[in-house]
Amino acid sequence: MNTTYSFRTDKGAKEQASAILKDLGTDLSSVFNMCMRQIIIQKGIPFDVNLGYNQETIDTLMEVKEGKNLNGPFDNLEAMKKALNA
């Protein structure tokens, strides 16, 4: 049995998404159905929902990956606090 679901969205976003999906050979209705099925299967949102990293976080992650500006290991909590506040 089918049901109808309606919602409000930005007109420009709908047009852009529809155009992309058309190029992919599908449409919004099909993608929403796929998404709903994945929500059921995964018992949650089937993709990452986040704000992304800011530039400071990206720079810090790159430094860690390159082994730069690393401190520790520390012998105790006070030594760690001292290094963090330096």
PDB file with SEQRES, HELIX, SHEET and CRYST1 records, atoms N, CA, C and O in Angstrom:
SEQRES   1 A   86  MET ASN THR THR TYR SER PHE ARG THR ASP LYS GLY ALA          
SEQRES   2 A   86  LYS GLU GLN ALA SER ALA ILE LEU LYS ASP LEU GLY THR          
SEQRES   3 A   86  ASP LEU SER SER VAL PHE ASN MET CYS MET ARG GLN ILE          
SEQRES   4 A   86  ILE ILE GLN LYS GLY ILE PRO PHE ASP VAL ASN LEU GLY          
SEQRES   5 A   86  TYR ASN GLN GLU THR ILE ASP THR LEU MET GLU VAL LYS          
SEQRES   6 A   86  GLU GLY LYS ASN LEU ASN GLY PRO PHE ASP ASN LEU GLU          
SEQRES   7 A   86  ALA MET LYS LYS ALA LEU ASN ALA                              
HELIX    1 AA1 LYS A   11  ASP A   23  1                                  13    
HELIX    2 AA2 LEU A   28  GLN A   42  1                                  15    
HELIX    3 AA3 GLN A   55  LYS A   65  1                                  11    
HELIX    4 AA4 LEU A   77  ASN A   85  1                                   9    
CRYST1    1.000    1.000    1.000  90.00  90.00  90.00 P 1           1          
ATOM      1  N   MET A   1       0.837  -1.174   0.000  1.00  0.00           N  
ATOM      2  CA  MET A   1       0.000   0.000   0.000  1.00  0.00           C  
ATOM      3  C   MET A   1       0.889   1.246   0.000  1.00  0.00           C  
ATOM      4  O   MET A   1       1.825   1.334   0.795  1.00  0.00           O  
ATOM      5  N   ASN A   2       0.614   2.185  -0.860  1.00  0.00           N  
ATOM      6  CA  ASN A   2       1.370   3.431  -0.947  1.00  0.00           C  
ATOM      7  C   ASN A   2       0.693   4.528  -0.149  1.00  0.00           C  
ATOM      8  O   ASN A   2      -0.518   4.502   0.069  1.00  0.00           O  
ATOM      9  N   THR A   3       1.485   5.484   0.279  1.00  0.00           N  
ATOM     10  CA  THR A   3       0.969   6.664   0.957  1.00  0.00           C  
ATOM     11  C   THR A   3       1.661   7.886   0.366  1.00  0.00           C  
ATOM     12  O   THR A   3       2.734   7.775  -0.228  1.00  0.00           O  
ATOM     13  N   THR A   4       1.058   9.024   0.529  1.00  0.00           N  
ATOM     14  CA  THR A   4       1.627  10.262   0.012  1.00  0.00           C  
ATOM     15  C   THR A   4       2.156  11.085   1.168  1.00  0.00           C  
ATOM     16  O   THR A   4       1.510  11.210   2.209  1.00  0.00           O  
ATOM     17  N   TYR A   5       3.342  11.644   0.974  1.00  0.00           N  
ATOM     18  CA  TYR A   5       3.955  12.502   1.978  1.00  0.00           C  
ATOM     19  C   TYR A   5       4.339  13.803   1.299  1.00  0.00           C  
ATOM     20  O   TYR A   5       4.950  13.794   0.231  1.00  0.00           O  
ATOM     21  N   SER A   6       3.988  14.907   1.909  1.00  0.00           N  
ATOM     22  CA  SER A   6       4.305  16.197   1.309  1.00  0.00           C  
ATOM     23  C   SER A   6       5.082  17.039   2.304  1.00  0.00           C  
ATOM     24  O   SER A   6       4.835  16.964   3.508  1.00  0.00           O  
ATOM     25  N   PHE A   7       6.021  17.841   1.813  1.00  0.00           N  
ATOM     26  CA  PHE A   7       6.800  18.711   2.685  1.00  0.00           C  
ATOM     27  C   PHE A   7       7.204  19.968   1.930  1.00  0.00           C  
ATOM     28  O   PHE A   7       7.146  20.016   0.701  1.00  0.00           O  
ATOM     29  N   ARG A   8       7.609  20.973   2.674  1.00  0.00           N  
ATOM     30  CA  ARG A   8       8.035  22.235   2.070  1.00  0.00           C  
ATOM     31  C   ARG A   8       9.558  22.252   1.981  1.00  0.00           C  
ATOM     32  O   ARG A   8      10.257  21.794   2.885  1.00  0.00           O  
ATOM     33  N   THR A   9      10.050  22.792   0.871  1.00  0.00           N  
ATOM     34  CA  THR A   9      11.490  22.933   0.689  1.00  0.00           C  
ATOM     35  C   THR A   9      11.764  24.140  -0.195  1.00  0.00           C  
ATOM     36  O   THR A   9      10.863  24.656  -0.857  1.00  0.00           O  
ATOM     37  N   ASP A  10      12.988  24.572  -0.200  1.00  0.00           N  
ATOM     38  CA  ASP A  10      13.397  25.701  -1.026  1.00  0.00           C  
ATOM     39  C   ASP A  10      13.262  25.346  -2.504  1.00  0.00           C  
ATOM     40  O   ASP A  10      13.728  24.292  -2.937  1.00  0.00           O  
ATOM     41  N   LYS A  11      12.628  26.221  -3.275  1.00  0.00           N  
ATOM     42  CA  LYS A  11      12.378  25.957  -4.694  1.00  0.00           C  
ATOM     43  C   LYS A  11      13.680  25.741  -5.462  1.00  0.00           C  
ATOM     44  O   LYS A  11      13.781  24.819  -6.271  1.00  0.00           O  
ATOM     45  N   GLY A  12      14.669  26.584  -5.210  1.00  0.00           N  
ATOM     46  CA  GLY A  12      15.948  26.455  -5.905  1.00  0.00           C  
ATOM     47  C   GLY A  12      16.648  25.142  -5.598  1.00  0.00           C  
ATOM     48  O   GLY A  12      17.206  24.503  -6.490  1.00  0.00           O  
ATOM     49  N   ALA A  13      16.616  24.742  -4.331  1.00  0.00           N  
ATOM     50  CA  ALA A  13      17.243  23.479  -3.937  1.00  0.00           C  
ATOM     51  C   ALA A  13      16.554  22.303  -4.620  1.00  0.00           C  
ATOM     52  O   ALA A  13      17.215  21.374  -5.086  1.00  0.00           O  
ATOM     53  N   LYS A  14      15.227  22.345  -4.678  1.00  0.00           N  
ATOM     54  CA  LYS A  14      14.474  21.269  -5.342  1.00  0.00           C  
ATOM     55  C   LYS A  14      14.833  21.192  -6.818  1.00  0.00           C  
ATOM     56  O   LYS A  14      15.036  20.105  -7.357  1.00  0.00           O  
ATOM     57  N   GLU A  15      14.911  22.346  -7.470  1.00  0.00           N  
ATOM     58  CA  GLU A  15      15.238  22.363  -8.898  1.00  0.00           C  
ATOM     59  C   GLU A  15      16.648  21.839  -9.154  1.00  0.00           C  
ATOM     60  O   GLU A  15      16.868  21.069 -10.089  1.00  0.00           O  
ATOM     61  N   GLN A  16      17.603  22.259  -8.321  1.00  0.00           N  
ATOM     62  CA  GLN A  16      18.981  21.790  -8.487  1.00  0.00           C  
ATOM     63  C   GLN A  16      19.082  20.284  -8.261  1.00  0.00           C  
ATOM     64  O   GLN A  16      19.702  19.568  -9.047  1.00  0.00           O  
ATOM     65  N   ALA A  17      18.468  19.817  -7.181  1.00  0.00           N  
ATOM     66  CA  ALA A  17      18.513  18.386  -6.876  1.00  0.00           C  
ATOM     67  C   ALA A  17      17.825  17.579  -7.970  1.00  0.00           C  
ATOM     68  O   ALA A  17      18.331  16.534  -8.379  1.00  0.00           O  
ATOM     69  N   SER A  18      16.687  18.049  -8.444  1.00  0.00           N  
ATOM     70  CA  SER A  18      15.958  17.341  -9.504  1.00  0.00           C  
ATOM     71  C   SER A  18      16.791  17.239 -10.775  1.00  0.00           C  
ATOM     72  O   SER A  18      16.800  16.198 -11.433  1.00  0.00           O  
ATOM     73  N   ALA A  19      17.493  18.318 -11.123  1.00  0.00           N  
ATOM     74  CA  ALA A  19      18.326  18.307 -12.329  1.00  0.00           C  
ATOM     75  C   ALA A  19      19.467  17.301 -12.198  1.00  0.00           C  
ATOM     76  O   ALA A  19      19.761  16.566 -13.141  1.00  0.00           O  
ATOM     77  N   ILE A  20      20.106  17.267 -11.038  1.00  0.00           N  
ATOM     78  CA  ILE A  20      21.205  16.314 -10.814  1.00  0.00           C  
ATOM     79  C   ILE A  20      20.678  14.889 -10.881  1.00  0.00           C  
ATOM     80  O   ILE A  20      21.276  14.031 -11.530  1.00  0.00           O  
ATOM     81  N   LEU A  21      19.560  14.637 -10.212  1.00  0.00           N  
ATOM     82  CA  LEU A  21      18.994  13.291 -10.200  1.00  0.00           C  
ATOM     83  C   LEU A  21      18.545  12.865 -11.590  1.00  0.00           C  
ATOM     84  O   LEU A  21      18.667  11.692 -11.943  1.00  0.00           O  
ATOM     85  N   LYS A  22      18.031  13.789 -12.380  1.00  0.00           N  
ATOM     86  CA  LYS A  22      17.639  13.472 -13.757  1.00  0.00           C  
ATOM     87  C   LYS A  22      18.857  13.012 -14.551  1.00  0.00           C  
ATOM     88  O   LYS A  22      18.783  12.035 -15.296  1.00  0.00           O  
ATOM     89  N   ASP A  23      19.989  13.721 -14.390  1.00  0.00           N  
ATOM     90  CA  ASP A  23      21.230  13.317 -15.062  1.00  0.00           C  
ATOM     91  C   ASP A  23      21.681  11.927 -14.620  1.00  0.00           C  
ATOM     92  O   ASP A  23      22.324  11.201 -15.378  1.00  0.00           O  
ATOM     93  N   LEU A  24      21.335  11.567 -13.388  1.00  0.00           N  
ATOM     94  CA  LEU A  24      21.688  10.245 -12.858  1.00  0.00           C  
ATOM     95  C   LEU A  24      20.658   9.177 -13.217  1.00  0.00           C  
ATOM     96  O   LEU A  24      20.834   8.002 -12.895  1.00  0.00           O  
ATOM     97  N   GLY A  25      19.587   9.589 -13.882  1.00  0.00           N  
ATOM     98  CA  GLY A  25      18.571   8.635 -14.315  1.00  0.00           C  
ATOM     99  C   GLY A  25      17.547   8.284 -13.263  1.00  0.00           C  
ATOM    100  O   GLY A  25      16.941   7.214 -13.314  1.00  0.00           O  
ATOM    101  N   THR A  26      17.348   9.174 -12.310  1.00  0.00           N  
ATOM    102  CA  THR A  26      16.369   8.906 -11.262  1.00  0.00           C  
ATOM    103  C   THR A  26      15.629  10.202 -10.918  1.00  0.00           C  
ATOM    104  O   THR A  26      15.808  11.217 -11.591  1.00  0.00           O  
ATOM    105  N   ASP A  27      14.813  10.165  -9.887  1.00  0.00           N  
ATOM    106  CA  ASP A  27      14.062  11.356  -9.497  1.00  0.00           C  
ATOM    107  C   ASP A  27      13.974  11.457  -7.975  1.00  0.00           C  
ATOM    108  O   ASP A  27      14.375  10.545  -7.253  1.00  0.00           O  
ATOM    109  N   LEU A  28      13.441  12.584  -7.505  1.00  0.00           N  
ATOM    110  CA  LEU A  28      13.353  12.820  -6.062  1.00  0.00           C  
ATOM    111  C   LEU A  28      12.553  11.746  -5.339  1.00  0.00           C  
ATOM    112  O   LEU A  28      12.949  11.292  -4.266  1.00  0.00           O  
ATOM    113  N   SER A  29      11.446  11.344  -5.913  1.00  0.00           N  
ATOM    114  CA  SER A  29      10.599  10.341  -5.268  1.00  0.00           C  
ATOM    115  C   SER A  29      11.363   9.036  -5.042  1.00  0.00           C  
ATOM    116  O   SER A  29      11.288   8.446  -3.963  1.00  0.00           O  
ATOM    117  N   SER A  30      12.087   8.595  -6.051  1.00  0.00           N  
ATOM    118  CA  SER A  30      12.857   7.348  -5.927  1.00  0.00           C  
ATOM    119  C   SER A  30      13.950   7.473  -4.876  1.00  0.00           C  
ATOM    120  O   SER A  30      14.175   6.554  -4.089  1.00  0.00           O  
ATOM    121  N   VAL A  31      14.632   8.624  -4.869  1.00  0.00           N  
ATOM    122  CA  VAL A  31      15.706   8.828  -3.895  1.00  0.00           C  
ATOM    123  C   VAL A  31      15.148   8.902  -2.476  1.00  0.00           C  
ATOM    124  O   VAL A  31      15.756   8.362  -1.551  1.00  0.00           O  
ATOM    125  N   PHE A  32      14.011   9.557  -2.286  1.00  0.00           N  
ATOM    126  CA  PHE A  32      13.407   9.601  -0.958  1.00  0.00           C  
ATOM    127  C   PHE A  32      13.008   8.204  -0.497  1.00  0.00           C  
ATOM    128  O   PHE A  32      13.180   7.871   0.676  1.00  0.00           O  
ATOM    129  N   ASN A  33      12.482   7.386  -1.396  1.00  0.00           N  
ATOM    130  CA  ASN A  33      12.137   6.012  -1.034  1.00  0.00           C  
ATOM    131  C   ASN A  33      13.381   5.218  -0.659  1.00  0.00           C  
ATOM    132  O   ASN A  33      13.364   4.455   0.307  1.00  0.00           O  
ATOM    133  N   MET A  34      14.472   5.393  -1.426  1.00  0.00           N  
ATOM    134  CA  MET A  34      15.727   4.705  -1.081  1.00  0.00           C  
ATOM    135  C   MET A  34      16.218   5.158   0.288  1.00  0.00           C  
ATOM    136  O   MET A  34      16.650   4.343   1.103  1.00  0.00           O  
ATOM    137  N   CYS A  35      16.148   6.460   0.535  1.00  0.00           N  
ATOM    138  CA  CYS A  35      16.605   7.006   1.809  1.00  0.00           C  
ATOM    139  C   CYS A  35      15.775   6.453   2.971  1.00  0.00           C  
ATOM    140  O   CYS A  35      16.331   6.072   4.001  1.00  0.00           O  
ATOM    141  N   MET A  36      14.462   6.408   2.813  1.00  0.00           N  
ATOM    142  CA  MET A  36      13.612   5.868   3.879  1.00  0.00           C  
ATOM    143  C   MET A  36      13.932   4.405   4.157  1.00  0.00           C  
ATOM    144  O   MET A  36      13.963   3.985   5.314  1.00  0.00           O  
ATOM    145  N   ARG A  37      14.169   3.628   3.104  1.00  0.00           N  
ATOM    146  CA  ARG A  37      14.508   2.217   3.313  1.00  0.00           C  
ATOM    147  C   ARG A  37      15.841   2.079   4.054  1.00  0.00           C  
ATOM    148  O   ARG A  37      15.990   1.204   4.907  1.00  0.00           O  
ATOM    149  N   GLN A  38      16.803   2.940   3.731  1.00  0.00           N  
ATOM    150  CA  GLN A  38      18.088   2.900   4.423  1.00  0.00           C  
ATOM    151  C   GLN A  38      17.954   3.327   5.886  1.00  0.00           C  
ATOM    152  O   GLN A  38      18.648   2.791   6.750  1.00  0.00           O  
ATOM    153  N   ILE A  39      17.077   4.275   6.168  1.00  0.00           N  
ATOM    154  CA  ILE A  39      16.819   4.668   7.557  1.00  0.00           C  
ATOM    155  C   ILE A  39      16.326   3.463   8.346  1.00  0.00           C  
ATOM    156  O   ILE A  39      16.742   3.247   9.484  1.00  0.00           O  
ATOM    157  N   ILE A  40      15.445   2.687   7.745  1.00  0.00           N  
ATOM    158  CA  ILE A  40      14.902   1.491   8.399  1.00  0.00           C  
ATOM    159  C   ILE A  40      15.997   0.453   8.597  1.00  0.00           C  
ATOM    160  O   ILE A  40      16.142  -0.100   9.687  1.00  0.00           O  
ATOM    161  N   ILE A  41      16.769   0.186   7.544  1.00  0.00           N  
ATOM    162  CA  ILE A  41      17.828  -0.829   7.612  1.00  0.00           C  
ATOM    163  C   ILE A  41      18.888  -0.450   8.640  1.00  0.00           C  
ATOM    164  O   ILE A  41      19.302  -1.281   9.449  1.00  0.00           O  
ATOM    165  N   GLN A  42      19.329   0.813   8.605  1.00  0.00           N  
ATOM    166  CA  GLN A  42      20.422   1.251   9.470  1.00  0.00           C  
ATOM    167  C   GLN A  42      19.952   1.764  10.829  1.00  0.00           C  
ATOM    168  O   GLN A  42      20.760   2.043  11.715  1.00  0.00           O  
ATOM    169  N   LYS A  43      18.643   1.884  10.976  1.00  0.00           N  
ATOM    170  CA  LYS A  43      18.051   2.397  12.213  1.00  0.00           C  
ATOM    171  C   LYS A  43      18.635   3.769  12.576  1.00  0.00           C  
ATOM    172  O   LYS A  43      18.943   4.040  13.736  1.00  0.00           O  
ATOM    173  N   GLY A  44      18.777   4.615  11.569  1.00  0.00           N  
ATOM    174  CA  GLY A  44      19.306   5.963  11.763  1.00  0.00           C  
ATOM    175  C   GLY A  44      19.458   6.659  10.428  1.00  0.00           C  
ATOM    176  O   GLY A  44      19.096   6.112   9.386  1.00  0.00           O  
ATOM    177  N   ILE A  45      19.993   7.858  10.462  1.00  0.00           N  
ATOM    178  CA  ILE A  45      20.221   8.614   9.234  1.00  0.00           C  
ATOM    179  C   ILE A  45      21.348   7.934   8.459  1.00  0.00           C  
ATOM    180  O   ILE A  45      22.418   7.693   9.019  1.00  0.00           O  
ATOM    181  N   PRO A  46      21.129   7.622   7.188  1.00  0.00           N  
ATOM    182  CA  PRO A  46      22.089   6.804   6.432  1.00  0.00           C  
ATOM    183  C   PRO A  46      23.277   7.565   5.848  1.00  0.00           C  
ATOM    184  O   PRO A  46      23.907   7.092   4.902  1.00  0.00           O  
ATOM    185  N   PHE A  47      23.586   8.720   6.392  1.00  0.00           N  
ATOM    186  CA  PHE A  47      24.748   9.482   5.942  1.00  0.00           C  
ATOM    187  C   PHE A  47      25.185  10.385   7.084  1.00  0.00           C  
ATOM    188  O   PHE A  47      24.419  10.644   8.012  1.00  0.00           O  
ATOM    189  N   ASP A  48      26.438  10.870   7.009  1.00  0.00           N  
ATOM    190  CA  ASP A  48      26.954  11.742   8.057  1.00  0.00           C  
ATOM    191  C   ASP A  48      26.240  13.085   8.041  1.00  0.00           C  
ATOM    192  O   ASP A  48      26.017  13.682   6.988  1.00  0.00           O  
ATOM    193  N   VAL A  49      25.892  13.537   9.223  1.00  0.00           N  
ATOM    194  CA  VAL A  49      25.301  14.861   9.377  1.00  0.00           C  
ATOM    195  C   VAL A  49      26.216  15.623  10.327  1.00  0.00           C  
ATOM    196  O   VAL A  49      26.258  15.339  11.524  1.00  0.00           O  
ATOM    197  N   ASN A  50      26.945  16.589   9.784  1.00  0.00           N  
ATOM    198  CA  ASN A  50      27.866  17.348  10.616  1.00  0.00           C  
ATOM    199  C   ASN A  50      28.120  18.712  10.012  1.00  0.00           C  
ATOM    200  O   ASN A  50      27.732  18.989   8.877  1.00  0.00           O  
ATOM    201  N   LEU A  51      28.757  19.537  10.764  1.00  0.00           N  
ATOM    202  CA  LEU A  51      29.060  20.882  10.312  1.00  0.00           C  
ATOM    203  C   LEU A  51      30.420  20.959   9.629  1.00  0.00           C  
ATOM    204  O   LEU A  51      30.798  22.015   9.120  1.00  0.00           O  
ATOM    205  N   GLY A  52      31.148  19.869   9.611  1.00  0.00           N  
ATOM    206  CA  GLY A  52      32.470  19.886   9.002  1.00  0.00           C  
ATOM    207  C   GLY A  52      33.497  20.470   9.955  1.00  0.00           C  
ATOM    208  O   GLY A  52      33.174  20.887  11.068  1.00  0.00           O  
ATOM    209  N   TYR A  53      34.722  20.490   9.504  1.00  0.00           N  
ATOM    210  CA  TYR A  53      35.815  21.003  10.318  1.00  0.00           C  
ATOM    211  C   TYR A  53      36.132  22.437   9.935  1.00  0.00           C  
ATOM    212  O   TYR A  53      36.075  22.803   8.760  1.00  0.00           O  
ATOM    213  N   ASN A  54      36.468  23.249  10.931  1.00  0.00           N  
ATOM    214  CA  ASN A  54      36.936  24.593  10.617  1.00  0.00           C  
ATOM    215  C   ASN A  54      38.431  24.516  10.282  1.00  0.00           C  
ATOM    216  O   ASN A  54      39.058  23.476  10.483  1.00  0.00           O  
ATOM    217  N   GLN A  55      38.988  25.589   9.783  1.00  0.00           N  
ATOM    218  CA  GLN A  55      40.374  25.567   9.310  1.00  0.00           C  
ATOM    219  C   GLN A  55      41.355  25.246  10.432  1.00  0.00           C  
ATOM    220  O   GLN A  55      42.342  24.547  10.201  1.00  0.00           O  
ATOM    221  N   GLU A  56      41.105  25.742  11.638  1.00  0.00           N  
ATOM    222  CA  GLU A  56      41.995  25.460  12.760  1.00  0.00           C  
ATOM    223  C   GLU A  56      42.043  23.960  13.051  1.00  0.00           C  
ATOM    224  O   GLU A  56      43.117  23.410  13.298  1.00  0.00           O  
ATOM    225  N   THR A  57      40.901  23.304  13.022  1.00  0.00           N  
ATOM    226  CA  THR A  57      40.854  21.862  13.259  1.00  0.00           C  
ATOM    227  C   THR A  57      41.567  21.109  12.146  1.00  0.00           C  
ATOM    228  O   THR A  57      42.307  20.163  12.416  1.00  0.00           O  
ATOM    229  N   ILE A  58      41.355  21.514  10.907  1.00  0.00           N  
ATOM    230  CA  ILE A  58      42.025  20.872   9.770  1.00  0.00           C  
ATOM    231  C   ILE A  58      43.533  21.004   9.913  1.00  0.00           C  
ATOM    232  O   ILE A  58      44.265  20.033   9.719  1.00  0.00           O  
ATOM    233  N   ASP A  59      44.004  22.212  10.254  1.00  0.00           N  
ATOM    234  CA  ASP A  59      45.445  22.432  10.429  1.00  0.00           C  
ATOM    235  C   ASP A  59      46.005  21.564  11.546  1.00  0.00           C  
ATOM    236  O   ASP A  59      47.080  20.980  11.400  1.00  0.00           O  
ATOM    237  N   THR A  60      45.282  21.474  12.663  1.00  0.00           N  
ATOM    238  CA  THR A  60      45.730  20.660  13.795  1.00  0.00           C  
ATOM    239  C   THR A  60      45.786  19.184  13.420  1.00  0.00           C  
ATOM    240  O   THR A  60      46.746  18.497  13.769  1.00  0.00           O  
ATOM    241  N   LEU A  61      44.777  18.690  12.717  1.00  0.00           N  
ATOM    242  CA  LEU A  61      44.778  17.290  12.286  1.00  0.00           C  
ATOM    243  C   LEU A  61      45.949  17.001  11.357  1.00  0.00           C  
ATOM    244  O   LEU A  61      46.564  15.938  11.442  1.00  0.00           O  
ATOM    245  N   MET A  62      46.259  17.938  10.473  1.00  0.00           N  
ATOM    246  CA  MET A  62      47.401  17.763   9.567  1.00  0.00           C  
ATOM    247  C   MET A  62      48.715  17.741  10.347  1.00  0.00           C  
ATOM    248  O   MET A  62      49.608  16.956  10.027  1.00  0.00           O  
ATOM    249  N   GLU A  63      48.844  18.596  11.369  1.00  0.00           N  
ATOM    250  CA  GLU A  63      50.049  18.605  12.195  1.00  0.00           C  
ATOM    251  C   GLU A  63      50.220  17.272  12.914  1.00  0.00           C  
ATOM    252  O   GLU A  63      51.324  16.731  12.965  1.00  0.00           O  
ATOM    253  N   VAL A  64      49.148  16.749  13.460  1.00  0.00           N  
ATOM    254  CA  VAL A  64      49.209  15.458  14.151  1.00  0.00           C  
ATOM    255  C   VAL A  64      49.614  14.366  13.170  1.00  0.00           C  
ATOM    256  O   VAL A  64      50.465  13.532  13.480  1.00  0.00           O  
ATOM    257  N   LYS A  65      49.011  14.369  11.997  1.00  0.00           N  
ATOM    258  CA  LYS A  65      49.333  13.362  10.983  1.00  0.00           C  
ATOM    259  C   LYS A  65      50.807  13.433  10.587  1.00  0.00           C  
ATOM    260  O   LYS A  65      51.436  12.408  10.325  1.00  0.00           O  
ATOM    261  N   GLU A  66      51.353  14.653  10.544  1.00  0.00           N  
ATOM    262  CA  GLU A  66      52.752  14.852  10.168  1.00  0.00           C  
ATOM    263  C   GLU A  66      53.696  14.733  11.361  1.00  0.00           C  
ATOM    264  O   GLU A  66      54.911  14.856  11.203  1.00  0.00           O  
ATOM    265  N   GLY A  67      53.149  14.494  12.558  1.00  0.00           N  
ATOM    266  CA  GLY A  67      53.971  14.336  13.751  1.00  0.00           C  
ATOM    267  C   GLY A  67      54.510  15.643  14.299  1.00  0.00           C  
ATOM    268  O   GLY A  67      55.503  15.639  15.028  1.00  0.00           O  
ATOM    269  N   LYS A  68      53.889  16.746  13.972  1.00  0.00           N  
ATOM    270  CA  LYS A  68      54.348  18.064  14.429  1.00  0.00           C  
ATOM    271  C   LYS A  68      53.586  18.499  15.675  1.00  0.00           C  
ATOM    272  O   LYS A  68      52.425  18.143  15.876  1.00  0.00           O  
ATOM    273  N   ASN A  69      54.279  19.288  16.511  1.00  0.00           N  
ATOM    274  CA  ASN A  69      53.668  19.905  17.696  1.00  0.00           C  
ATOM    275  C   ASN A  69      52.968  18.903  18.608  1.00  0.00           C  
ATOM    276  O   ASN A  69      51.896  19.183  19.144  1.00  0.00           O  
ATOM    277  N   LEU A  70      53.577  17.745  18.777  1.00  0.00           N  
ATOM    278  CA  LEU A  70      53.002  16.729  19.662  1.00  0.00           C  
ATOM    279  C   LEU A  70      53.641  16.829  21.039  1.00  0.00           C  
ATOM    280  O   LEU A  70      54.843  17.068  21.149  1.00  0.00           O  
ATOM    281  N   ASN A  71      52.859  16.650  22.075  1.00  0.00           N  
ATOM    282  CA  ASN A  71      53.346  16.619  23.449  1.00  0.00           C  
ATOM    283  C   ASN A  71      52.954  15.292  24.065  1.00  0.00           C  
ATOM    284  O   ASN A  71      51.974  14.666  23.661  1.00  0.00           O  
ATOM    285  N   GLY A  72      53.729  14.877  25.039  1.00  0.00           N  
ATOM    286  CA  GLY A  72      53.386  13.656  25.754  1.00  0.00           C  
ATOM    287  C   GLY A  72      54.217  12.491  25.279  1.00  0.00           C  
ATOM    288  O   GLY A  72      55.013  12.657  24.355  1.00  0.00           O  
ATOM    289  N   PRO A  73      54.072  11.323  25.864  1.00  0.00           N  
ATOM    290  CA  PRO A  73      53.111  11.029  26.937  1.00  0.00           C  
ATOM    291  C   PRO A  73      53.505  11.734  28.231  1.00  0.00           C  
ATOM    292  O   PRO A  73      54.658  12.122  28.421  1.00  0.00           O  
ATOM    293  N   PHE A  74      52.554  11.886  29.086  1.00  0.00           N  
ATOM    294  CA  PHE A  74      52.758  12.599  30.336  1.00  0.00           C  
ATOM    295  C   PHE A  74      52.790  11.601  31.484  1.00  0.00           C  
ATOM    296  O   PHE A  74      52.124  10.566  31.460  1.00  0.00           O  
ATOM    297  N   ASP A  75      53.591  11.948  32.495  1.00  0.00           N  
ATOM    298  CA  ASP A  75      53.700  11.076  33.667  1.00  0.00           C  
ATOM    299  C   ASP A  75      52.511  11.222  34.606  1.00  0.00           C  
ATOM    300  O   ASP A  75      52.172  10.298  35.345  1.00  0.00           O  
ATOM    301  N   ASN A  76      51.879  12.398  34.568  1.00  0.00           N  
ATOM    302  CA  ASN A  76      50.740  12.623  35.451  1.00  0.00           C  
ATOM    303  C   ASN A  76      49.874  13.752  34.903  1.00  0.00           C  
ATOM    304  O   ASN A  76      50.230  14.403  33.920  1.00  0.00           O  
ATOM    305  N   LEU A  77      48.759  13.968  35.536  1.00  0.00           N  
ATOM    306  CA  LEU A  77      47.798  14.974  35.095  1.00  0.00           C  
ATOM    307  C   LEU A  77      48.387  16.378  35.164  1.00  0.00           C  
ATOM    308  O   LEU A  77      48.147  17.195  34.275  1.00  0.00           O  
ATOM    309  N   GLU A  78      49.147  16.661  36.202  1.00  0.00           N  
ATOM    310  CA  GLU A  78      49.733  17.998  36.353  1.00  0.00           C  
ATOM    311  C   GLU A  78      50.689  18.309  35.210  1.00  0.00           C  
ATOM    312  O   GLU A  78      50.713  19.439  34.722  1.00  0.00           O  
ATOM    313  N   ALA A  79      51.472  17.339  34.775  1.00  0.00           N  
ATOM    314  CA  ALA A  79      52.403  17.548  33.662  1.00  0.00           C  
ATOM    315  C   ALA A  79      51.636  17.839  32.372  1.00  0.00           C  
ATOM    316  O   ALA A  79      52.050  18.674  31.568  1.00  0.00           O  
ATOM    317  N   MET A  80      50.528  17.149  32.188  1.00  0.00           N  
ATOM    318  CA  MET A  80      49.713  17.387  31.000  1.00  0.00           C  
ATOM    319  C   MET A  80      49.109  18.797  31.036  1.00  0.00           C  
ATOM    320  O   MET A  80      49.136  19.511  30.034  1.00  0.00           O  
ATOM    321  N   LYS A  81      48.563  19.193  32.195  1.00  0.00           N  
ATOM    322  CA  LYS A  81      47.978  20.528  32.321  1.00  0.00           C  
ATOM    323  C   LYS A  81      49.023  21.604  32.070  1.00  0.00           C  
ATOM    324  O   LYS A  81      48.745  22.606  31.411  1.00  0.00           O  
ATOM    325  N   LYS A  82      50.236  21.395  32.599  1.00  0.00           N  
ATOM    326  CA  LYS A  82      51.313  22.367  32.412  1.00  0.00           C  
ATOM    327  C   LYS A  82      51.641  22.514  30.927  1.00  0.00           C  
ATOM    328  O   LYS A  82      51.832  23.631  30.446  1.00  0.00           O  
ATOM    329  N   ALA A  83      51.708  21.405  30.202  1.00  0.00           N  
ATOM    330  CA  ALA A  83      52.013  21.447  28.767  1.00  0.00           C  
ATOM    331  C   ALA A  83      50.882  22.115  27.991  1.00  0.00           C  
ATOM    332  O   ALA A  83      51.141  22.862  27.047  1.00  0.00           O  
ATOM    333  N   LEU A  84      49.647  21.859  28.372  1.00  0.00           N  
ATOM    334  CA  LEU A  84      48.507  22.452  27.675  1.00  0.00           C  
ATOM    335  C   LEU A  84      48.435  23.959  27.887  1.00  0.00           C  
ATOM    336  O   LEU A  84      47.999  24.692  27.000  1.00  0.00           O  
ATOM    337  N   ASN A  85      48.855  24.417  29.048  1.00  0.00           N  
ATOM    338  CA  ASN A  85      48.795  25.844  29.357  1.00  0.00           C  
ATOM    339  C   ASN A  85      50.046  26.602  28.932  1.00  0.00           C  
ATOM    340  O   ASN A  85      50.110  27.821  29.092  1.00  0.00           O  
ATOM    341  N   ALA A  86      51.022  25.912  28.403  1.00  0.00           N  
ATOM    342  CA  ALA A  86      52.291  26.564  28.001  1.00  0.00           C  
ATOM    343  C   ALA A  86      52.116  27.386  26.745  1.00  0.00           C  
ATOM    344  O   ALA A  86      53.072  27.998  26.269  1.00  0.00           O  
TER     345      ALA A  86                                                      
END                                                                             
